[in-house]
Amino acid sequence: MIKIIEFLLNIIYPNVCGICQTINKNSLCNECETKIEKEIVARVDSYNNKLKYFNKHAYIFKYRGKIRELLIDYKFNNKAYLYKTFSYVILNNPNIITFMNEYEVIIPVPIHKQRYNHRGYNQSELIAKEISKCLSTKFLSNVLIKTKNNSAQSSLNKIERFSNVKDVYKIKNINLIKGKKILLIDDIYTTGNTVNECSKVLKESGATEIGILTISKD
């Protein structure tokens, strides 16, 4: 029944290229894919720093130009369908696939329920679900919870961003976290304060290793 519903939805709402809007089953047409490929860096950075609670950070793009425009549209301009375009790029990069396969559980960086109700979706969750489905990696939502509707990080300077995320996340079910290697997914990495605070909470709840995947890095 679920497959029939998905089939019908694909007919009514066919996949379109997130950049030029032409119908395309991959959500990225060949012409636009050629343009996007020039922006791909697909880098994995490793850390051995006591101030960071995650071990590795992988990202596909630098936060600039067309990628920056697309991410702003995705996050703030009600273009949720762009998750398919970004997911397609992520899932077709061997370097990033190798990195993601190191982890047992996928968790998106959460947003507060008030922001979710206003926006209608969590941009990181949409991509996390798609990756989880394609890699057959366990996906956990509503385990890492955001308890405070704090100011958007993008509206703050570096010093303010650090204090803005302190004590705003918690774990709902520690047993789902203990002993697990976790891949934490977010959209943009700027100072890293958000993912670091999330990683801290996960580590304190018993996670053994944490990797970060973002679409871009500023």
N, C-alpha and C positions, 0 to 999 in steps of 0.2 A: 504493500500500500504506500509506504514512504517513497519508494522509487517511482511509483506512478505519479504521485503528487509532485516530486521533483521534476519529472519529465514534463508535466503539464505547465509547471512554473517556468521552465526553460523556454517553452513555446511562447507563453504570454510575455515573459520578461527575459528575452535572449541576452546572452553575454555580449557586452560591447567593449571595444577597446577603451580603456580608461582615459586615453589621451585624445584620440580623434573621434570617438563615439561611433565608429563603424561596427557593425555586428561582427563578432569574432569569438569563436569557441574558447580561445585561450585568454580572452579579455585583454589581448595586446596584439595588434596587427603586425605584420612583418615589417612594414615601413617604420612604424613607431618603435618596434623592438630594436631595429637597427640604430635608431637615434638614442634610445635608452642605454644600449650596450656601451656606448661611449662614456656614459656616466658611472658605470659599475666599477666599484673598487673591490668589493667582496673581501674585506679584510677581517682577520681574527687577531685580536690583541690579547696577550696573556699578562696577568698581573700577579705579583708577589709582594703585596703591599698590605700592611696591617690595617691601613685605613680603609681598604676596600674589602667588602664581604663577598664579592664575586671573583671567580678565577679567570674568566675569559669574557671578552666582548666581541661579538661579530656584528658587522653592519654591511649593508649592500652599497649605499651611496653616501656621498658627502651632502650636507644640507645646503644646497645652493641651486640657483637657476631654476630649470623646469621642475626638478625634483622638489625643491622647496615650495613651488607653486602648487604642485599636486598634493603635497602633504598638508598644506594649509587648507586646500579644498576638502581633502579627505577628513580632516579633523574638525573644521569649523563651518564648512559650507554645504553640509548635508549631502556629501557625495560618498556615501557608504560603499557603493559598488566598486570603488577603487581598491578595496581590499583584495579583490580577485586579481587585479593587475599586479599589485605588489606581491601577492602570494605566488603568482606565476613566476615572477622574476626570481624570488627567493628559492623556489622549489626546482629551478632549472640551473642552479649554480652548484657544481660539484663540490667546491670548497666549503660552501655553507652547509650543504647536505651532510658532509663528513662531520662537520662541527656539531650539527643538531643531533646526529645519531649517537653522540656521546651521552645523551641525557635520557632519563627514564620517564620524566613527567614534564608537561608543558603547562605553564601558568602565565596568564596575562597580567600586566600591571593594571590594577583595578582603578576605576574612577568612582567618585561618590554617587550614591543613588540619585541625588538631586541633579547632578550634572548629567547622569545617564538619562533621566527622565526628560531633561531639556533637549539633549542631543539626539536621543533615541537609540544610541548604540555606543559601545566601547570600541574604539578603533583598533586597539591592541587585541581585544578578545576575538574580533572577527578574523584577524590574520592567524592568531593562535589556534583557533578551531580548524581553520583550513589546513594548516601545517600538520596538526595532530591527526586529522583524517587521512591525509596523504601519506604520512610516515607511519601510521598506526602506533603513534606514541600516545600514552595516556594524557588526557586533557582534564585539568581541574579548574573549575570556576567556583566562585563563592567560598574559597578556602583562604585566600589572601584577600582581606577586606580593608577598604578605606573607610575610616570611621569619622573623618572630619572633612567637610567641604571647604578646604583651604583655597587660598588664592592660586590662580594658574601660574605655574612656574615661568611661563613665557613673559609674564608681566613684571617679573622681579629681576633684580641684579644678582650677581653671583653670591654675595654674602647673604642676601635675603632668602635665596633659594635653599641654602643649607638649613636654616632654622624653620623654613616653611613646611618641610616634610617630616620634621621630627615628631615621632609619636602619633602619626596619623594612620598607621597600618597595624593590623593584627591578624593572627591566624585563628580561623574558626574551628579547625579540626587538626590538632597536632599529629594525630596518628597517621594522617595521610601524607605528612611531610617527613617524618622521622626516617632516617637512613636512605633518603632518596637523592639522586642527582637531578637537579631541577634546571630546566631552561625557562628563563623569565623573558617575556616578550613585551617590548614597548615600541613606540613609533619613532621618537627622536631622542638621541643622546646629546645633551649639551654639557652640563657640568657633571652629570652622572649622579646627582644627589638623590633623585627619585629611585632609580634602580638600586642604588647602594643601600638606601633605607629599607627598601623591600627585601633586599638580600640579607640584611642584618636580622630582620624579623624571621625570615625563613631559616637562617643559620641557628638562631636562638631556639628555634622550634625543632631542631634536629636534622635539618638538611645537611648532607655530607659535602655537596659540591653545587655551585651555582654558576651557570653561564648566562650571559645576556645576549639577546638578539634584538637589534633595532633596524628599522628600515634605513635610517640615516644617522650620521654623526655630524654635529655642528663644529 
